[in-house]
Amino acid sequence: MPHFLVAESETADEREARRRHAGKSSGETYAATLRQLQPDAEITIVAPADDDAQVYETDALGVFDAVFITGSPLHVYDDNPEVRRQLTFMRSVFASGTPSFGSCAGLQLAVAAAGGTVRKMPQQMEAGIARRITPTDAGRDHPLLAGRAASWDAPAIHGDEVETLPADATLLASNAVTTIQAAEIRHDGGVFWGVQYHPELALGEIAVALRRQAEDIVEAGLAETTDDVEHRAAQLAALHDDPDRRSLLWALGVDREFAHEARRRTELSNFLDHLADIDASDRADAASPDLCSA
């Protein structure tokens, strides 16, 4: 039975706010998705941002088969105790050698922990649908994106983005809005696969997120009025209920790669399918002698 650790990127207040609007915190959503993909998994949820959070040393993290880092409103470039605690946690994940996966703020946290940089987006936001994500040459052959089309759309909502990847990272996918949409990071003996979009989310949850951030979306120039945002949210919620409804696919400009839950979860499924390979590769790298220092 695999044992997964899900790390909330949200603070306690943010978790409660998301539960009120969406019914679950980001970590609870991740856990629910993982249980659907791997019903026999044992899942532990932690909140590294909290001042009373359990501190996981590298040995303790090593007992897990994988670590998942959620999205959140976290700004990893803010120098505050919550961010510092999460960066410390992520560095411990890398050092433990446990394979890890993250989306949105989860990708940004891994980037910052490994020495890369994150910034507020010059274009302000990507909200609802990340359009025409395209693999790089490296991404076409990477198992994270196995089965993906030549380009695809994915659920997304973020105002921050990765500016520069750390050393020993590989850019796997981009689009016209955000250059770093998917990446692999190898750091301090650990391997992280991550995406800027949200393969773990249902379309109904994206609809909730749009409604919560309607004023920000208008301010970013993505919609003229909050009523326009509500209309888009209603379409996404309806597609959640009926993913084969052709009129909604046409109105939203998406295909079944976006509408069907199994296809949206491609990256998560690929990560789970390749866990043994990632772990074996990582342990082999850690065991290899450093011939340059001999």
Protein Blocks (a to p, Z undefined) as FASTA:
>chain_A
ZZdddddfbdfklmmmmmmmnopafklmmmmmmmmmmmmbccddddfkbmkbccddfklm
mmpmbdcddddfbdfkbccfklmmmmmmmmmmmmnopacddehjlmmmmmmmnopacddd
fklpachiaghiacdfklmmpmklgoiafbdcdddddfbdcfbdcehiacfbdcfklmbl
bccddeehiacdddfbdfkbcfklmmmmmmmmmmmmmmnopafbfklmmmmmmmmmmmmm
mmmlmklmmmnopafklmpmklmmmmmmmmmmmmmmmmmmmmmmmmpccfklZZ
